[in-house]
Amino acid sequence: MKTVLISLAILASASAFANEAADDRANREAFAGVATRAEVQSGYLRARAAGTLVPTDETASLRAPAAPDGGQARDDVRREARQAARQRVIHELL
């Protein structure tokens, strides 16, 4: 009885793996590109040099916006923040 159950489990799992392999093959065929890797890279470099790349969320996160230069030193800003907290005028600064 154990042998029958084990053989049924093996057959069931084999069909599941076969289906997974067929899905992988279908995905490779459906998403096969027509350009080579070198063609894609050269197109990217041309677009970047021309400034025609479309910004996406992924690329936007790579470039952090520059902090505005307020002309104040860090210590000055901290001193002002402490003074505002003591005087409870922080809500006026916002």
Residue frames as a rotation matrix with the C-alpha (Angstrom) as fourth column:
MET 1
0.566 0.824 0.000 0.00
0.824 -0.566 0.000 0.00
0.000 0.000 -1.000 0.00
LYS 2
0.418 -0.493 -0.763 2.83
0.161 -0.786 0.597 2.37
-0.894 -0.373 -0.249 0.85
THR 3
-0.609 -0.704 0.366 4.44
0.444 0.081 0.892 1.67
-0.658 0.706 0.263 -2.50
VAL 4
-0.095 0.675 0.732 1.29
0.978 -0.075 0.197 2.63
0.188 0.734 -0.652 -4.35
LEU 5
0.812 0.416 -0.409 0.93
0.523 -0.830 0.194 5.88
-0.259 -0.371 -0.892 -2.43
ILE 6
0.056 -0.880 -0.471 4.58
0.118 -0.463 0.879 6.79
-0.991 -0.105 0.078 -2.98
SER 7
-0.663 -0.307 0.683 4.36
0.666 0.175 0.725 6.06
-0.342 0.936 0.089 -6.70
LEU 8
0.331 0.848 0.415 1.18
0.921 -0.386 0.052 8.17
0.204 0.365 -0.908 -7.01
ALA 9
0.722 -0.125 -0.681 2.88
0.269 -0.856 0.441 11.06
-0.638 -0.501 -0.584 -5.19
ILE 10
-0.385 -0.923 -0.020 5.88
0.248 -0.125 0.961 10.82
-0.889 0.365 0.277 -7.52
LEU 11
-0.436 0.287 0.853 3.66
0.900 0.118 0.420 10.81
0.020 0.951 -0.310 -10.60
ALA 12
0.671 0.739 -0.060 1.67
0.742 -0.668 0.055 13.80
0.001 -0.082 -0.997 -9.36
SER 13
0.476 -0.554 -0.683 4.80
0.079 -0.746 0.661 15.80
-0.876 -0.369 -0.312 -8.61
ALA 14
-0.542 -0.692 0.477 6.37
0.530 0.158 0.833 14.89
-0.652 0.704 0.281 -11.96
SER 15
0.011 0.616 0.787 3.41
0.973 -0.188 0.133 16.32
0.230 0.765 -0.602 -13.84
ALA 16
0.851 0.257 -0.458 3.62
0.409 -0.872 0.269 19.51
-0.330 -0.416 -0.847 -11.81
PHE 17
-0.001 -0.936 -0.352 7.29
0.072 -0.351 0.934 19.93
-0.997 -0.024 0.068 -12.70
ALA 18
-0.509 -0.133 0.850 6.56
0.811 0.256 0.526 19.19
-0.288 0.957 -0.022 -16.35
ASN 19
0.536 0.781 0.320 3.93
0.832 -0.553 -0.041 21.93
0.145 0.288 -0.947 -16.41
GLU 20
0.677 -0.360 -0.642 6.40
0.129 -0.801 0.584 24.37
-0.725 -0.478 -0.496 -14.85
ALA 21
-0.434 -0.878 0.202 8.97
0.336 0.050 0.941 23.61
-0.836 0.476 0.273 -17.53
ALA 22
-0.207 0.442 0.873 6.38
0.975 0.019 0.222 24.18
0.082 0.897 -0.435 -20.25
ASP 23
0.826 0.507 -0.245 5.44
0.543 -0.833 0.104 27.53
-0.151 -0.219 -0.964 -18.71
ASP 24
0.230 -0.836 -0.499 9.08
0.076 -0.495 0.865 28.58
-0.970 -0.237 -0.050 -18.65
ARG 25
-0.607 -0.433 0.666 9.53
0.644 0.223 0.732 27.66
-0.465 0.873 0.143 -22.31
ALA 26
0.234 0.784 0.575 6.37
0.949 -0.313 0.039 29.58
0.210 0.537 -0.817 -23.27
ASN 27
0.807 0.024 -0.590 7.56
0.293 -0.884 0.365 32.66
-0.513 -0.467 -0.720 -21.36
ARG 28
-0.224 -0.966 -0.127 10.94
0.219 -0.177 0.960 32.58
-0.950 0.187 0.251 -23.07
GLU 29
-0.540 0.076 0.838 9.28
0.838 0.138 0.528 32.40
-0.075 0.988 -0.138 -26.48
ALA 30
0.504 0.848 0.167 6.72
0.852 -0.519 0.064 35.12
0.141 0.110 -0.984 -25.70
PHE 31
0.904 -0.151 -0.399 9.23
0.051 -0.890 0.453 37.60
-0.424 -0.430 -0.797 -24.32
ALA 32
0.060 -0.906 0.419 12.10
0.867 0.255 0.427 36.98
-0.494 0.338 0.801 -26.71
GLY 33
0.400 0.026 -0.916 13.46
-0.101 -0.992 -0.072 40.31
-0.911 0.121 -0.394 -27.91
VAL 34
0.884 -0.070 0.462 14.53
0.466 0.196 -0.863 41.20
-0.030 0.978 0.206 -31.42
ALA 35
0.646 -0.696 0.315 17.47
-0.502 -0.697 -0.511 43.38
0.575 0.172 -0.800 -30.36
THR 36
0.193 -0.676 -0.712 20.74
0.584 0.662 -0.470 42.06
0.788 -0.325 0.522 -29.03
ARG 37
0.551 -0.062 -0.832 22.12
0.798 -0.253 0.547 43.16
-0.244 -0.966 -0.090 -25.69
ALA 38
-0.537 -0.834 -0.124 24.75
0.724 -0.531 0.440 45.31
-0.433 0.147 0.889 -27.42
GLU 39
-0.522 0.423 0.741 22.06
0.521 -0.529 0.669 47.05
0.675 0.735 0.055 -29.51
VAL 40
0.591 0.773 -0.230 20.00
0.627 -0.261 0.734 47.84
0.508 -0.578 -0.639 -26.42
GLN 41
0.272 -0.570 -0.775 23.02
0.803 -0.310 0.509 49.19
-0.531 -0.761 0.374 -24.56
SER 42
-0.764 -0.579 0.285 24.10
0.636 -0.601 0.484 51.39
-0.109 0.551 0.827 -27.46
GLY 43
-0.127 0.811 0.571 20.55
0.520 -0.436 0.734 52.72
0.845 0.390 -0.366 -27.83
TYR 44
0.683 0.330 -0.652 20.49
0.728 -0.228 0.647 53.55
0.064 -0.916 -0.396 -24.13
LEU 45
-0.180 -0.853 -0.490 23.83
0.773 -0.431 0.466 55.35
-0.609 -0.295 0.737 -24.33
ARG 46
-0.720 -0.022 0.694 22.66
0.576 -0.576 0.580 57.35
0.387 0.817 0.428 -27.37
ALA 47
0.309 0.927 0.212 19.43
0.529 -0.353 0.772 58.37
0.790 -0.127 -0.600 -25.61
ARG 48
0.549 -0.166 -0.819 21.29
0.785 -0.233 0.574 59.32
-0.286 -0.958 0.003 -22.44
ALA 49
-0.564 -0.823 -0.059 23.78
0.724 -0.528 0.444 61.43
-0.397 0.208 0.894 -24.42
ALA 50
-0.618 0.399 0.677 20.93
0.424 -0.556 0.715 63.14
0.662 0.729 0.175 -26.28
GLY 51
-0.961 0.257 0.103 19.01
-0.224 -0.502 -0.835 63.75
-0.162 -0.826 0.540 -23.05
THR 52
-0.352 0.873 -0.337 15.90
-0.768 -0.063 0.637 61.96
0.535 0.483 0.693 -24.34
LEU 53
-0.805 0.078 -0.588 15.55
0.306 0.903 -0.301 59.32
0.507 -0.422 -0.751 -21.62
VAL 54
0.151 0.923 0.355 12.11
-0.265 -0.308 0.914 59.26
0.952 -0.232 0.198 -20.04
PRO 55
-0.725 -0.434 0.535 12.44
-0.607 0.035 -0.794 59.43
0.325 -0.900 -0.289 -16.23
THR 56
0.127 0.726 -0.676 10.77
0.027 0.679 0.734 56.57
0.991 -0.112 0.067 -14.37
ASP 57
0.866 0.245 0.436 10.23
-0.415 -0.133 0.900 55.89
0.278 -0.960 -0.014 -10.70
GLU 58
0.787 -0.607 -0.112 13.24
0.610 0.736 0.295 53.58
-0.097 -0.300 0.949 -10.69
THR 59
-0.062 -0.872 0.485 15.63
0.826 -0.318 -0.465 56.14
0.560 0.372 0.741 -12.12
ALA 60
0.369 0.248 0.896 14.21
-0.148 -0.936 0.320 59.02
0.918 -0.251 -0.309 -10.11
SER 61
0.999 0.026 0.041 15.15
-0.045 0.182 0.982 57.29
0.018 -0.983 0.183 -6.88
LEU 62
0.401 -0.916 0.023 18.77
0.912 0.396 -0.110 57.01
0.092 0.065 0.994 -8.03
ARG 63
-0.495 -0.537 0.683 19.16
0.490 -0.822 -0.290 60.77
0.717 0.191 0.670 -8.24
ALA 64
0.043 0.472 -0.880 18.42
0.973 -0.218 -0.070 62.48
-0.225 -0.854 -0.469 -4.96
PRO 65
0.668 0.218 0.712 17.46
0.458 -0.874 -0.162 66.12
0.587 0.434 -0.683 -5.36
ALA 66
-0.460 -0.886 0.058 20.13
0.564 -0.343 -0.751 68.52
0.685 -0.313 0.657 -4.27
ALA 67
0.159 0.462 -0.872 19.45
0.964 -0.262 0.037 70.25
-0.212 -0.847 -0.488 -1.00
PRO 68
0.668 0.096 0.738 18.90
0.384 -0.894 -0.232 73.96
0.637 0.438 -0.634 -1.41
ASP 69
-0.381 -0.866 -0.324 21.77
0.835 -0.172 -0.522 76.01
0.396 -0.470 0.789 -0.10
GLY 70
0.691 0.722 -0.027 20.30
0.640 -0.594 0.486 78.36
0.335 -0.353 -0.873 2.42
GLY 71
0.150 -0.733 0.663 23.67
-0.032 -0.674 -0.738 79.83
0.988 0.090 -0.125 3.24
GLN 72
0.538 0.070 0.840 23.43
-0.816 -0.205 0.540 78.73
0.210 -0.976 -0.053 6.87
ALA 73
-0.604 -0.760 -0.240 25.81
-0.596 0.631 -0.498 76.47
0.530 -0.157 -0.834 8.68
ARG 74
-0.139 0.543 -0.828 24.47
0.284 0.823 0.492 73.34
0.949 -0.167 -0.268 10.34
ASP 75
-0.654 -0.170 -0.737 25.17
0.750 -0.026 -0.660 74.73
0.093 -0.985 0.144 13.80
ASP 76
-0.941 0.338 -0.026 23.19
-0.336 -0.940 -0.062 77.88
-0.046 -0.050 0.998 13.00
VAL 77
-0.275 0.879 -0.390 20.18
-0.459 0.237 0.856 75.85
0.845 0.414 0.338 11.93
ARG 78
-0.200 0.158 -0.967 20.35
0.664 0.748 -0.015 73.71
0.721 -0.645 -0.254 15.07
ARG 79
-0.900 -0.175 -0.399 20.63
0.419 -0.600 -0.681 76.82
-0.121 -0.780 0.613 17.25
GLU 80
-0.739 0.674 -0.013 17.57
-0.629 -0.683 0.371 78.36
0.241 0.282 0.928 15.57
ALA 81
-0.126 0.710 -0.693 15.60
-0.079 0.689 0.720 75.14
0.989 0.146 -0.030 15.97
ARG 82
-0.447 -0.088 -0.890 16.40
0.815 0.371 -0.445 74.91
0.370 -0.924 -0.094 19.68
GLN 83
-0.978 0.074 -0.194 15.48
0.017 -0.902 -0.432 78.54
-0.207 -0.426 0.881 20.20
ALA 84
-0.505 0.842 -0.188 12.20
-0.649 -0.227 0.726 78.10
0.569 0.489 0.661 18.32
ALA 85
-0.137 0.440 -0.887 11.39
0.368 0.854 0.367 75.01
0.920 -0.276 -0.279 20.39
ARG 86
-0.721 -0.181 -0.669 12.03
0.693 -0.168 -0.701 76.89
0.014 -0.969 0.247 23.61
GLN 87
-0.878 0.372 -0.301 9.85
-0.314 -0.922 -0.226 79.78
-0.362 -0.104 0.927 22.50
ARG 88
-0.352 0.758 0.549 7.21
0.489 0.649 -0.583 77.42
-0.798 0.064 -0.599 21.05
VAL 89
0.147 0.362 -0.920 7.15
-0.578 -0.723 -0.377 79.18
-0.802 0.588 0.103 17.70
ILE 90
-0.766 -0.481 0.426 7.78
-0.002 0.664 0.747 76.10
-0.642 0.572 -0.510 15.57
HIS 91
-0.007 0.842 0.539 4.24
0.792 0.334 -0.511 76.14
-0.611 0.423 -0.669 14.19
GLU 92
0.656 0.223 -0.722 4.88
-0.120 -0.913 -0.391 79.62
-0.746 0.343 -0.572 12.78
LEU 93
-0.332 -0.880 -0.341 7.90
-0.617 -0.071 0.784 78.35
-0.714 0.470 -0.519 10.83
LEU 94
-0.673 0.168 0.720 5.87
0.481 0.839 0.254 75.66
-0.562 0.517 -0.646 9.12
